[in-house]
């Protein structure tokens, strides 16, 4: 450990917390990673794993979303950073993350969908990522299993996906190899403070002191509001997902229409989703929603009707009111850093989030964090 290293407690061992622990440990810090359950036990462990900076909705026709800066640049930086450390991370952890640059096809089966996707093309083609419009014939040639009623598609060829659970575990195992202590099945019950600075955490039967505390507890961040006296506007949004295996047809691209998508995985399965349900902490799948997902996916790929249903699950995605993450320090709570509210893009934003938090703890002010700060809600 370097002479200027610090002790950082990271609360939450999802993909964001594990990435932060990994980047902090790379910088020579002593890290304690704590989770009330186990690594990847929340939404990170059940995510589809898309690494899709163009497709994930950070931009509109102007390339911006709402009033919080240009998040596309941050998302694409995260994608590039992940690809840049992929070999190193896999070697250090011994885990194949199963990254596949499959490309994403956004499908249209109505004229209004054609118009919407071609409007997207007008600004996405300027990004230099090879986004292009395919007519019906070209779309069906690229994906012969699609329904013949497909009118065309917006192809984003450089986007892909990972095995989400493997990515979380790779960050965690590499961090542990670098000296991180992992405490699973350990509940944080409060924060320690001294002279206005957060100095550690309270557990059920002991305390742990530290130089910094990073809170990355996903949908369960609300309890932190009571501890620090500031509202943290995070709520869970349920997304239901299912997997089919074996599948009687071949799908090579991620197929996406509306909020429904199909992701072909390395093990031969196809993951299908999803829903966006504001139902509190109910994380159980239900028949109606799963049937709706299946019906929509069968409209796109009719042969999926014959596939074997392998698994059904649901996850609670942490959402803020503007659907953008909260990353950075907290006013009047020196020593506390938040990394919350990544909603549907935790896998995509995990690498840049880990690097941003690690850099902030090492050197202080970071302009990228100013527009993601909790203060935008107060």
Buried (B, 14 or more C-beta within 10 A) or exposed (E): EEEEBBBBBBBBBBBBBBBBBBBBBBBBBBBBBBBBBEBBBBBBBBBBBBBBBBBBBBBEEEBBBEEBBBBBBBBBBBBEBBBEBBEEBBEBBEBEBBBBEBBBBBBBBEEEBBEBBEEBBEBBBEBEBBBBBBEBEBBBEBBEBBBEEBBBBBBBBBBBBBBBBBBBBBBBBBBBEBEBBBBBEBEBEBBBBEEEEBBBBBBEEEEBEBBBBBBBBBBBBBEBEEBBEBEBBBBBBBBBBBBBBEBEBEBBBBBBBEEBBBBBBBEEBBBBBBBBBEBEEEBEBBEEBBEBBBEBBBBBBBBBEEBEEBEBBBBBBBBBEBBBBBBBBBEEBBBBBBBBBBBBBBBBBBBBBBBBBBBBBBEEEBEBBEBBBBBBEE
